Each structure stands twice: as structure tokens, then as C-alpha cells.
């Protein structure tokens, strides 16, 4: 019986892997009823790594090139099998090939809004999506932690785990970046860089290297989006409060005129509802309203109106839209009108 088993065995003299399709990270060379011929040739192509595993223990690792399998080139396997220097018989070992190519255009996204904490706005719910790329960097670690003894392990098998890692670390990435959330939302490149810094160590724990991360879209709650739009508007005028006030007032005039034409009496309320930015032009808006209603001369500025404007300016400063210097300058200007 033993003689028949010996006859049935096939001896391998060339071990290699030609990737037939994309998306394979690990592949086990078929060894059933076969043994490796002593002195056989191992061919490892570029973007590949070959690993010999003996009885569950990772032995020798081979990078790209052509290798002759003798005791001198497989020292760890030789040690594990207790071979002597004169050993020249066929042997059996599991051989795994790993692809080290970049795995590109891997998608991530938030199926449902997630809650993050921001130092300025407290709890914020957002949705975001993008893509990332990675490569296998540590085959030994990946074999022991992820792929194991499977005949083949692909990108699709790992997709759910990596998506979960991204979602799990979004909030921590924003917190550890030290950058205000609105700045991250307005600059998707900076957001992606903060996320990549947070994720890189998590990928390394399973033998992967994160090569790239993109954020293609960030969806904010409507009220927070309005604040972001105001911040962008400030940037467009170079932080000039005078120009920003002129822009906001110009936006308010058509709405006021429309209310006056229809005989509506809530023009001042409409102006107040345009947002905190319009408060900067509140005095001009009230004068325009008085003219539209035929009141004749422009209405005077009342102390309570000055105080209401100061409160709105305080809100803008608290939200980071106004600096302390800009707030102080406008405050001094308004207080002069009370004298």
C-alpha cells in the first residue's frame, strides 16, 4: 500500500502563481497528493510574496525573483523539520502567494447619518462617502490574522471589515485633528488627510498599508450648512465685514420689496429670519422698510434695536464667523449711536 501511495505522488519542480483576475489577496498553491522536489524552482513575480507554512507555523518568506529550494534557501523550514545538511528528499509544505498590488477604488460611506461631537456645535449628524486604496504590506501578519488556511482570500472578503473601520474612526479622526468641524467640511482634502492619519495604524494591525483616502461628499444638517455658507461668504470677501454686510443687505432688499408690494406687514420679521449675517445690515433694512411704507423720513435708531444687533453679533462670534477684533469694532460703532 505504501508503495502505491508513493507511485501516485507527484513531485513539483516549479511553484508559481499567475494571477488570473483582479481582487485576490492570498492564494494557496495546490499540494494535494504532491510533494515539492528538492531543488525545485520557486518563481515570485513583481507585486507578489510567497510564504512557506509548516504545520501552521509561518516559515520562510520570499520576495520577487526566482529561487532554488534547497536547505540553504529555506533555513526556517529546514529548522522546523529538523533536516540535516545532506537532506535532498522531496518534502511537503504549504505555500501561499500574496498580492502586494494596490487595491484601488475601494468604496466607503455612511449608510445612515452618524453623530460626531464638535467643540463649537456639540453633537452633529452627518453623512459622507468617498474611496480609498491599500496594499498588503505584511504577509505573515495578514496570514495569521486574516486569511489563514483558505485556498483563496479576496478583496471582497475584506470589504465589510475595512468599511467598518472607516466608519468607526470618523468621529475620532475629527476630534484628534484639532481642526474645527466646519473647516474640515469645507475642505474635503484636509478631512481625508485627517481620516487617513487615524486609519493608518488600524490597517497596519492586520498587515495592510493605507495608500490613499478621499472624501467625495459631506452632507450636513440644514442649519449647519447655512453657517458654513456664511463662513464661505466671509472668505469670498477676504474677511472684510463692510463688504460682507453690503452683500447680505443686497440679498435682503429683493425680499423686502416683494413683501412691500404684496402689502405684507412682516418685513422686519422677514429681515430677522434671513439669518445672523443680515443682522449686520439691520439698521439699513429698517430704514428701507420705513421708506416703502411711506413713512417719510428714515426712522431713528432705537436703543433696543442696537442691543438686539449686539446680541446677534455675539452669536456670530460664538459660532466662529466673527473674530473678537471684528466684534469689538462693530460693538464700538453701534454703542456710539446710543450717545
C-alpha positions as YAML, in Angstrom:
chain: A
units: angstrom
residues:
- id: 1
  name: UNK
  ca: [0.00, 0.00, 0.00]
- id: 2
  name: UNK
  ca: [2.81, 2.39, 0.90]
- id: 3
  name: UNK
  ca: [4.46, 1.64, -2.47]
- id: 4
  name: UNK
  ca: [1.26, 2.50, -4.33]
- id: 5
  name: UNK
  ca: [0.93, 5.77, -2.41]
- id: 6
  name: UNK
  ca: [4.49, 6.64, -3.40]
- id: 7
  name: UNK
  ca: [3.78, 5.93, -7.05]
- id: 8
  name: UNK
  ca: [0.64, 8.10, -7.00]
- id: 9
  name: UNK
  ca: [2.51, 11.10, -5.61]
- id: 10
  name: UNK
  ca: [3.57, 13.81, -8.00]
- id: 11
  name: UNK
  ca: [6.70, 15.83, -7.45]
- id: 12
  name: UNK
  ca: [6.58, 19.57, -8.08]
- id: 13
  name: UNK
  ca: [9.60, 21.14, -9.70]
- id: 14
  name: UNK
  ca: [8.16, 24.63, -10.41]
- id: 15
  name: UNK
  ca: [6.00, 26.64, -7.99]
- id: 16
  name: UNK
  ca: [4.45, 29.86, -9.28]
- id: 17
  name: UNK
  ca: [1.25, 31.92, -9.36]
- id: 18
  name: UNK
  ca: [-0.13, 33.75, -12.38]
- id: 19
  name: UNK
  ca: [-2.98, 35.94, -11.20]
- id: 20
  name: UNK
  ca: [-5.92, 35.26, -13.48]
- id: 21
  name: UNK
  ca: [-8.10, 38.12, -12.22]
- id: 22
  name: UNK
  ca: [-8.11, 41.18, -10.01]
- id: 23
  name: UNK
  ca: [-9.14, 41.20, -6.39]
- id: 24
  name: UNK
  ca: [-7.18, 38.23, -4.98]
- id: 25
  name: UNK
  ca: [-5.07, 38.97, -1.92]
- id: 26
  name: UNK
  ca: [-3.94, 35.45, -0.95]
- id: 27
  name: UNK
  ca: [-3.80, 32.14, -2.84]
- id: 28
  name: UNK
  ca: [-2.65, 28.69, -1.69]
- id: 29
  name: UNK
  ca: [-0.66, 26.58, -4.12]
- id: 30
  name: UNK
  ca: [-2.49, 23.23, -4.58]
- id: 31
  name: UNK
  ca: [-0.49, 20.50, -2.81]
- id: 32
  name: UNK
  ca: [-2.89, 17.55, -2.52]
- id: 33
  name: UNK
  ca: [-1.08, 14.26, -3.26]
- id: 34
  name: UNK
  ca: [2.03, 16.22, -4.27]
- id: 35
  name: UNK
  ca: [5.40, 16.95, -2.75]
- id: 36
  name: UNK
  ca: [7.99, 19.56, -3.59]
- id: 37
  name: UNK
  ca: [11.06, 18.23, -5.35]
- id: 38
  name: UNK
  ca: [14.31, 19.11, -3.59]
- id: 39
  name: UNK
  ca: [15.96, 21.82, -5.70]
- id: 40
  name: UNK
  ca: [12.64, 22.89, -7.25]
- id: 41
  name: UNK
  ca: [12.24, 26.40, -8.64]
- id: 42
  name: UNK
  ca: [10.05, 28.99, -6.91]
- id: 43
  name: UNK
  ca: [9.01, 31.90, -9.16]
- id: 44
  name: UNK
  ca: [7.74, 35.01, -7.38]
- id: 45
  name: UNK
  ca: [6.66, 37.79, -9.71]
- id: 46
  name: UNK
  ca: [6.72, 41.53, -9.07]
- id: 47
  name: UNK
  ca: [3.92, 42.59, -6.69]
- id: 48
  name: UNK
  ca: [3.95, 39.11, -5.13]
- id: 49
  name: UNK
  ca: [5.31, 37.50, -1.98]
- id: 50
  name: UNK
  ca: [5.49, 33.73, -1.31]
- id: 51
  name: UNK
  ca: [5.27, 32.26, 2.19]
- id: 52
  name: UNK
  ca: [6.06, 28.68, 3.28]
- id: 53
  name: UNK
  ca: [3.94, 27.41, 6.17]
- id: 54
  name: UNK
  ca: [4.82, 24.23, 8.06]
- id: 55
  name: UNK
  ca: [2.14, 22.69, 10.27]
- id: 56
  name: UNK
  ca: [0.52, 26.07, 10.87]
- id: 57
  name: UNK
  ca: [3.77, 27.93, 11.53]
- id: 58
  name: UNK
  ca: [4.99, 30.58, 9.08]
- id: 59
  name: UNK
  ca: [8.45, 29.61, 7.90]
- id: 60
  name: UNK
  ca: [10.35, 31.25, 5.03]
- id: 61
  name: UNK
  ca: [9.19, 34.32, 3.12]
- id: 62
  name: UNK
  ca: [10.33, 35.01, -0.46]
- id: 63
  name: UNK
  ca: [10.15, 38.29, -2.35]
- id: 64
  name: UNK
  ca: [10.13, 38.79, -6.15]
- id: 65
  name: UNK
  ca: [12.64, 36.67, -8.05]
- id: 66
  name: UNK
  ca: [13.50, 33.07, -8.97]
- id: 67
  name: UNK
  ca: [14.58, 30.91, -6.03]
- id: 68
  name: UNK
  ca: [16.05, 27.40, -5.91]
- id: 69
  name: UNK
  ca: [14.58, 25.47, -2.99]
- id: 70
  name: UNK
  ca: [17.40, 23.81, -1.09]
- id: 71
  name: UNK
  ca: [18.21, 23.72, 2.61]
- id: 72
  name: UNK
  ca: [20.30, 26.90, 2.30]
- id: 73
  name: UNK
  ca: [17.44, 28.96, 0.84]
- id: 74
  name: UNK
  ca: [14.73, 27.68, 3.19]
- id: 75
  name: UNK
  ca: [16.55, 27.84, 6.55]
- id: 76
  name: UNK
  ca: [13.46, 28.28, 8.75]
- id: 77
  name: UNK
  ca: [11.67, 25.34, 7.13]
- id: 78
  name: UNK
  ca: [14.85, 23.27, 7.44]
- id: 79
  name: UNK
  ca: [14.99, 24.09, 11.15]
- id: 80
  name: UNK
  ca: [11.30, 23.33, 11.74]
- id: 81
  name: UNK
  ca: [11.58, 19.94, 10.02]
- id: 82
  name: UNK
  ca: [14.93, 19.13, 11.66]
- id: 83
  name: UNK
  ca: [16.63, 18.42, 8.34]
- id: 84
  name: UNK
  ca: [20.35, 17.90, 8.25]
- id: 85
  name: UNK
  ca: [22.67, 19.47, 5.68]
- id: 86
  name: UNK
  ca: [22.60, 16.36, 3.50]
- id: 87
  name: UNK
  ca: [18.83, 16.33, 3.14]
- id: 88
  name: UNK
  ca: [17.82, 16.05, -0.53]
- id: 89
  name: UNK
  ca: [14.46, 14.24, -0.47]
- id: 90
  name: UNK
  ca: [11.11, 15.62, -1.70]
- id: 91
  name: UNK
  ca: [9.20, 17.42, 1.02]
- id: 92
  name: UNK
  ca: [5.74, 18.72, 1.77]
- id: 93
  name: UNK
  ca: [4.86, 22.24, 2.82]
- id: 94
  name: UNK
  ca: [2.01, 24.68, 2.33]
- id: 95
  name: UNK
  ca: [2.92, 27.54, 0.00]
- id: 96
  name: UNK
  ca: [0.87, 30.74, -0.05]
- id: 97
  name: UNK
  ca: [1.19, 33.56, -2.53]
- id: 98
  name: UNK
  ca: [0.15, 37.12, -1.61]
- id: 99
  name: UNK
  ca: [-0.52, 40.00, -3.98]
- id: 100
  name: UNK
  ca: [1.09, 43.30, -2.95]
- id: 101
  name: UNK
  ca: [-0.51, 45.36, -5.72]
- id: 102
  name: UNK
  ca: [-2.55, 48.41, -4.76]
- id: 103
  name: UNK
  ca: [-6.23, 47.64, -4.38]
- id: 104
  name: UNK
  ca: [-7.76, 50.86, -5.71]
- id: 105
  name: UNK
  ca: [-11.19, 52.49, -5.75]
- id: 106
  name: UNK
  ca: [-12.48, 50.80, -2.62]
- id: 107
  name: UNK
  ca: [-15.71, 52.50, -1.58]
- id: 108
  name: UNK
  ca: [-16.72, 53.72, 1.88]
- id: 109
  name: UNK
  ca: [-19.75, 55.64, 3.06]
- id: 110
  name: UNK
  ca: [-22.23, 56.21, 5.89]
- id: 111
  name: UNK
  ca: [-25.46, 54.27, 5.17]
- id: 112
  name: UNK
  ca: [-27.14, 56.31, 7.92]
- id: 113
  name: UNK
  ca: [-26.17, 59.69, 9.42]
- id: 114
  name: UNK
  ca: [-23.58, 59.32, 12.16]
- id: 115
  name: UNK
  ca: [-23.23, 61.56, 15.21]
- id: 116
  name: UNK
  ca: [-19.96, 63.25, 15.99]
- id: 117
  name: UNK
  ca: [-19.06, 65.74, 18.68]
- id: 118
  name: UNK
  ca: [-17.65, 69.15, 17.81]
- id: 119
  name: UNK
  ca: [-16.23, 71.72, 20.23]
- id: 120
  name: UNK
  ca: [-18.22, 74.53, 18.61]
- id: 121
  name: UNK
  ca: [-21.56, 72.91, 17.76]
- id: 122
  name: UNK
  ca: [-21.79, 69.95, 20.13]
- id: 123
  name: UNK
  ca: [-23.42, 66.85, 18.62]
- id: 124
  name: UNK
  ca: [-23.58, 66.98, 14.81]
- id: 125
  name: UNK
  ca: [-25.15, 64.39, 12.48]
- id: 126
  name: UNK
  ca: [-23.54, 63.98, 9.08]
- id: 127
  name: UNK
  ca: [-23.30, 61.68, 6.09]
- id: 128
  name: UNK
  ca: [-20.16, 61.28, 3.98]
- id: 129
  name: UNK
  ca: [-18.69, 58.99, 1.36]
- id: 130
  name: UNK
  ca: [-15.52, 58.54, -0.68]
- id: 131
  name: UNK
  ca: [-12.98, 55.89, -1.64]
- id: 132
  name: UNK
  ca: [-9.57, 54.60, -0.56]
- id: 133
  name: UNK
  ca: [-6.74, 52.36, -1.72]
- id: 134
  name: UNK
  ca: [-4.46, 49.97, 0.14]
- id: 135
  name: UNK
  ca: [-1.91, 47.22, -0.38]
- id: 136
  name: UNK
  ca: [-0.81, 44.13, 1.55]
- id: 137
  name: UNK
  ca: [2.39, 45.07, 3.39]
- id: 138
  name: UNK
  ca: [2.98, 42.27, 5.94]
- id: 139
  name: UNK
  ca: [2.06, 38.83, 4.52]
- id: 140
  name: UNK
  ca: [2.95, 36.94, 7.69]
- id: 141
  name: UNK
  ca: [0.69, 39.13, 9.82]
- id: 142
  name: UNK
  ca: [-2.10, 39.05, 7.25]
- id: 143
  name: UNK
  ca: [-1.90, 35.23, 7.07]
- id: 144
  name: UNK
  ca: [-2.10, 34.76, 10.82]
- id: 145
  name: UNK
  ca: [-4.73, 37.46, 11.47]
- id: 146
  name: UNK
  ca: [-6.97, 37.36, 8.40]
- id: 147
  name: UNK
  ca: [-6.58, 34.87, 5.53]
- id: 148
  name: UNK
  ca: [-5.48, 31.74, 7.42]
- id: 149
  name: UNK
  ca: [-5.60, 28.41, 5.57]
- id: 150
  name: UNK
  ca: [-8.23, 29.31, 2.99]
- id: 151
  name: UNK
  ca: [-7.50, 28.33, -0.61]
- id: 152
  name: UNK
  ca: [-8.13, 31.92, -1.69]
- id: 153
  name: UNK
  ca: [-8.86, 35.21, 0.04]
- id: 154
  name: UNK
  ca: [-10.09, 38.20, -1.94]
- id: 155
  name: UNK
  ca: [-10.71, 41.92, -1.64]
- id: 156
  name: UNK
  ca: [-14.45, 41.31, -1.42]
- id: 157
  name: UNK
  ca: [-13.95, 39.14, 1.68]
- id: 158
  name: UNK
  ca: [-12.26, 42.05, 3.45]
- id: 159
  name: UNK
  ca: [-14.53, 44.85, 2.22]
- id: 160
  name: UNK
  ca: [-17.03, 44.81, 5.08]
- id: 161
  name: UNK
  ca: [-14.30, 44.82, 7.74]
- id: 162
  name: UNK
  ca: [-12.50, 47.80, 6.20]
- id: 163
  name: UNK
  ca: [-15.72, 49.79, 5.70]
- id: 164
  name: UNK
  ca: [-16.47, 49.25, 9.36]
- id: 165
  name: UNK
  ca: [-13.02, 50.51, 10.34]
- id: 166
  name: UNK
  ca: [-13.56, 53.71, 8.35]
- id: 167
  name: UNK
  ca: [-16.96, 54.45, 9.90]
- id: 168
  name: UNK
  ca: [-15.74, 53.60, 13.39]
- id: 169
  name: UNK
  ca: [-12.87, 56.10, 13.15]
- id: 170
  name: UNK
  ca: [-14.55, 59.13, 11.51]
- id: 171
  name: UNK
  ca: [-15.51, 60.77, 14.80]
- id: 172
  name: UNK
  ca: [-12.11, 60.10, 16.37]
- id: 173
  name: UNK
  ca: [-10.34, 61.45, 13.28]
- id: 174
  name: UNK
  ca: [-12.23, 64.75, 13.53]
- id: 175
  name: UNK
  ca: [-11.57, 65.04, 17.26]
- id: 176
  name: UNK
  ca: [-7.85, 64.23, 17.06]
- id: 177
  name: UNK
  ca: [-7.23, 66.57, 14.11]
- id: 178
  name: UNK
  ca: [-7.75, 69.65, 16.28]
- id: 179
  name: UNK
  ca: [-9.40, 71.36, 13.30]
- id: 180
  name: UNK
  ca: [-12.92, 72.87, 13.69]
- id: 181
  name: UNK
  ca: [-15.51, 70.68, 12.04]
- id: 182
  name: UNK
  ca: [-16.72, 73.42, 9.68]
- id: 183
  name: UNK
  ca: [-13.18, 73.81, 8.32]
- id: 184
  name: UNK
  ca: [-12.99, 70.06, 7.67]
- id: 185
  name: UNK
  ca: [-16.38, 70.02, 5.96]
- id: 186
  name: UNK
  ca: [-15.39, 72.94, 3.72]
- id: 187
  name: UNK
  ca: [-12.06, 71.35, 2.77]
- id: 188
  name: UNK
  ca: [-12.53, 67.70, 1.82]
- id: 189
  name: UNK
  ca: [-8.79, 67.22, 1.22]
- id: 190
  name: UNK
  ca: [-7.99, 68.17, 4.82]
- id: 191
  name: UNK
  ca: [-10.84, 65.92, 6.01]
- id: 192
  name: UNK
  ca: [-9.41, 62.99, 4.02]
- id: 193
  name: UNK
  ca: [-5.91, 63.58, 5.42]
- id: 194
  name: UNK
  ca: [-7.23, 63.60, 9.00]
- id: 195
  name: UNK
  ca: [-9.13, 60.37, 8.35]
- id: 196
  name: UNK
  ca: [-6.08, 58.71, 6.76]
- id: 197
  name: UNK
  ca: [-3.89, 59.56, 9.77]
- id: 198
  name: UNK
  ca: [-6.43, 57.96, 12.09]
- id: 199
  name: UNK
  ca: [-6.90, 54.83, 9.96]
- id: 200
  name: UNK
  ca: [-3.29, 54.02, 9.02]
- id: 201
  name: UNK
  ca: [-2.43, 52.32, 12.38]
- id: 202
  name: UNK
  ca: [-5.67, 50.31, 12.24]
- id: 203
  name: UNK
  ca: [-4.76, 48.96, 8.79]
- id: 204
  name: UNK
  ca: [-1.24, 48.10, 9.98]
- id: 205
  name: UNK
  ca: [-2.67, 45.87, 12.71]
- id: 206
  name: UNK
  ca: [-3.86, 43.40, 10.06]
- id: 207
  name: UNK
  ca: [-0.85, 43.65, 7.74]
- id: 208
  name: UNK
  ca: [-2.16, 46.33, 5.35]
- id: 209
  name: UNK
  ca: [-0.86, 49.74, 4.31]
- id: 210
  name: UNK
  ca: [-3.34, 52.53, 3.58]
- id: 211
  name: UNK
  ca: [-2.13, 54.20, 0.38]
- id: 212
  name: UNK
  ca: [-4.80, 56.83, -0.24]
- id: 213
  name: UNK
  ca: [-8.06, 58.23, 1.13]
- id: 214
  name: UNK
  ca: [-10.57, 60.60, -0.46]
- id: 215
  name: UNK
  ca: [-13.72, 62.29, 0.82]
- id: 216
  name: UNK
  ca: [-16.00, 62.99, -2.12]
- id: 217
  name: UNK
  ca: [-19.01, 64.43, -0.31]
- id: 218
  name: UNK
  ca: [-20.07, 65.61, 3.15]
- id: 219
  name: UNK
  ca: [-23.78, 66.21, 3.87]
- id: 220
  name: UNK
  ca: [-24.55, 68.47, 6.83]
- id: 221
  name: UNK
  ca: [-27.79, 69.32, 8.65]
- id: 222
  name: UNK
  ca: [-29.55, 72.31, 7.03]
- id: 223
  name: UNK
  ca: [-28.91, 74.72, 9.90]
- id: 224
  name: UNK
  ca: [-25.20, 73.89, 9.97]
- id: 225
  name: UNK
  ca: [-25.00, 74.19, 6.19]
- id: 226
  name: UNK
  ca: [-26.26, 77.78, 6.49]
- id: 227
  name: UNK
  ca: [-23.49, 78.61, 8.95]
- id: 228
  name: UNK
  ca: [-20.95, 77.06, 6.57]
- id: 229
  name: UNK
  ca: [-22.33, 79.10, 3.67]
- id: 230
  name: UNK
  ca: [-21.92, 82.28, 5.72]
- id: 231
  name: UNK
  ca: [-18.35, 81.32, 6.58]
- id: 232
  name: UNK
  ca: [-17.62, 80.72, 2.89]
- id: 233
  name: UNK
  ca: [-19.19, 84.10, 2.07]
- id: 234
  name: UNK
  ca: [-16.87, 85.79, 4.56]
- id: 235
  name: UNK
  ca: [-13.93, 84.10, 2.87]
- id: 236
  name: UNK
  ca: [-15.05, 85.33, -0.56]
- id: 237
  name: UNK
  ca: [-14.79, 88.98, 0.59]
- id: 238
  name: UNK
  ca: [-11.50, 88.42, 2.35]
- id: 239
  name: UNK
  ca: [-12.98, 88.73, 5.83]
- id: 240
  name: UNK
  ca: [-14.00, 92.38, 5.16]
- id: 241
  name: UNK
  ca: [-17.03, 92.97, 7.40]
- id: 242
  name: UNK
  ca: [-18.13, 96.02, 5.45]
- id: 243
  name: UNK
  ca: [-18.28, 94.15, 2.16]
- id: 244
  name: UNK
  ca: [-19.95, 91.17, 3.82]
- id: 245
  name: UNK
  ca: [-22.65, 93.47, 5.28]
- id: 246
  name: UNK
  ca: [-23.24, 95.02, 1.85]
- id: 247
  name: UNK
  ca: [-23.59, 91.55, 0.32]
- id: 248
  name: UNK
  ca: [-26.08, 90.39, 2.96]
- id: 249
  name: UNK
  ca: [-28.11, 93.62, 2.69]
- id: 250
  name: UNK
  ca: [-28.26, 93.29, -1.10]
- id: 251
  name: UNK
  ca: [-29.61, 89.75, -0.63]
- id: 252
  name: UNK
  ca: [-32.32, 91.10, 1.71]
- id: 253
  name: UNK
  ca: [-33.58, 94.01, -0.44]
- id: 254
  name: UNK
  ca: [-35.49, 91.90, -3.05]
- id: 255
  name: UNK
  ca: [-37.32, 90.03, -0.34]
- id: 256
  name: UNK
  ca: [-38.27, 93.27, 1.44]
- id: 257
  name: UNK
  ca: [-39.51, 94.81, -1.80]
- id: 258
  name: UNK
  ca: [-41.59, 91.72, -2.50]
- id: 259
  name: UNK
  ca: [-43.19, 91.96, 0.94]
- id: 260
  name: UNK
  ca: [-43.96, 95.64, 0.47]
- id: 261
  name: UNK
  ca: [-45.53, 95.06, -2.97]
- id: 262
  name: UNK
  ca: [-47.93, 92.47, -1.55]
- id: 263
  name: UNK
  ca: [-48.84, 94.69, 1.38]
- id: 264
  name: UNK
  ca: [-47.35, 92.29, 3.93]
- id: 265
  name: UNK
  ca: [-46.66, 93.72, 7.34]
- id: 266
  name: UNK
  ca: [-43.92, 91.28, 8.40]
- id: 267
  name: UNK
  ca: [-41.00, 92.81, 6.52]
- id: 268
  name: UNK
  ca: [-38.94, 93.40, 9.63]
- id: 269
  name: UNK
  ca: [-39.62, 89.81, 10.68]
- id: 270
  name: UNK
  ca: [-38.51, 88.57, 7.25]
- id: 271
  name: UNK
  ca: [-35.28, 90.51, 7.60]
- id: 272
  name: UNK
  ca: [-34.70, 88.97, 11.00]
- id: 273
  name: UNK
  ca: [-35.30, 85.49, 9.55]
- id: 274
  name: UNK
  ca: [-32.63, 85.82, 6.90]
- id: 275
  name: UNK
  ca: [-30.05, 84.70, 9.39]
- id: 276
  name: UNK
  ca: [-27.47, 86.14, 11.71]
- id: 277
  name: UNK
  ca: [-25.49, 87.69, 8.86]
- id: 278
  name: UNK
  ca: [-28.34, 90.03, 7.88]
- id: 279
  name: UNK
  ca: [-28.26, 91.47, 11.39]
- id: 280
  name: UNK
  ca: [-25.19, 93.41, 10.31]
- id: 281
  name: UNK
  ca: [-27.40, 95.37, 7.90]
- id: 282
  name: UNK
  ca: [-30.44, 95.61, 10.15]
- id: 283
  name: UNK
  ca: [-30.40, 99.39, 10.53]
- id: 284
  name: UNK
  ca: [-30.31, 99.90, 6.74]
- id: 285
  name: UNK
  ca: [-33.11, 97.35, 6.29]
- id: 286
  name: UNK
  ca: [-35.35, 99.19, 8.77]
- id: 287
  name: UNK
  ca: [-34.78, 102.49, 7.02]
- id: 288
  name: UNK
  ca: [-35.71, 100.87, 3.71]
- id: 289
  name: UNK
  ca: [-38.88, 99.47, 5.25]
- id: 290
  name: UNK
  ca: [-39.94, 102.87, 6.53]
- id: 291
  name: UNK
  ca: [-39.47, 104.35, 3.05]
- id: 292
  name: UNK
  ca: [-41.51, 101.58, 1.41]
- id: 293
  name: UNK
  ca: [-44.37, 102.14, 3.82]
- id: 294
  name: UNK
  ca: [-44.45, 105.85, 3.00]
- id: 295
  name: UNK
  ca: [-43.45, 106.97, 6.45]
- id: 296
  name: UNK
  ca: [-41.39, 109.81, 5.00]
- id: 297
  name: UNK
  ca: [-38.10, 110.39, 6.75]
- id: 298
  name: UNK
  ca: [-35.99, 107.44, 7.85]
- id: 299
  name: UNK
  ca: [-36.80, 106.07, 11.26]
- id: 300
  name: UNK
  ca: [-34.33, 106.76, 14.04]
- id: 301
  name: UNK
  ca: [-32.28, 104.03, 15.65]
- id: 302
  name: UNK
  ca: [-33.76, 102.84, 18.93]
- id: 303
  name: UNK
  ca: [-31.63, 101.61, 21.86]
- id: 304
  name: UNK
  ca: [-33.41, 98.22, 21.89]
- id: 305
  name: UNK
  ca: [-32.53, 97.77, 18.20]
- id: 306
  name: UNK
  ca: [-28.86, 98.41, 18.97]
- id: 307
  name: UNK
  ca: [-28.94, 95.83, 21.78]
- id: 308
  name: UNK
  ca: [-30.67, 93.26, 19.54]
- id: 309
  name: UNK
  ca: [-27.98, 93.75, 16.89]
- id: 310
  name: UNK
  ca: [-25.24, 93.35, 19.50]
- id: 311
  name: UNK
  ca: [-26.79, 90.06, 20.63]
- id: 312
  name: UNK
  ca: [-26.78, 88.74, 17.08]
- id: 313
  name: UNK
  ca: [-23.17, 89.82, 16.61]
- id: 314
  name: UNK
  ca: [-22.38, 87.91, 19.79]
- id: 315
  name: UNK
  ca: [-23.95, 84.78, 18.27]
- id: 316
  name: UNK
  ca: [-21.81, 85.19, 15.15]
- id: 317
  name: UNK
  ca: [-18.69, 85.48, 17.28]
- id: 318
  name: UNK
  ca: [-19.64, 82.38, 19.28]
- id: 319
  name: UNK
  ca: [-20.05, 80.40, 16.05]
- id: 320
  name: UNK
  ca: [-16.60, 81.47, 14.82]
- id: 321
  name: UNK
  ca: [-17.89, 83.59, 11.92]
- id: 322
  name: UNK
  ca: [-16.66, 86.85, 13.54]
- id: 323
  name: UNK
  ca: [-13.32, 87.29, 15.22]
- id: 324
  name: UNK
  ca: [-13.02, 89.03, 18.59]
- id: 325
  name: UNK
  ca: [-11.47, 92.08, 16.89]
- id: 326
  name: UNK
  ca: [-14.30, 92.34, 14.35]
- id: 327
  name: UNK
  ca: [-16.90, 92.02, 17.11]
- id: 328
  name: UNK
  ca: [-15.23, 94.70, 19.24]
- id: 329
  name: UNK
  ca: [-15.02, 97.12, 16.29]
- id: 330
  name: UNK
  ca: [-18.70, 96.70, 15.39]
- id: 331
  name: UNK
  ca: [-19.72, 96.93, 19.05]
- id: 332
  name: UNK
  ca: [-17.91, 100.24, 19.46]
- id: 333
  name: UNK
  ca: [-19.53, 101.57, 16.29]
- id: 334
  name: UNK
  ca: [-23.03, 100.65, 17.48]
- id: 335
  name: UNK
  ca: [-22.54, 101.97, 21.00]
- id: 336
  name: UNK
  ca: [-21.61, 105.39, 19.60]
- id: 337
  name: UNK
  ca: [-25.14, 105.64, 18.21]
- id: 338
  name: UNK
  ca: [-26.53, 105.48, 21.75]
- id: 339
  name: UNK
  ca: [-24.69, 108.65, 22.76]
...
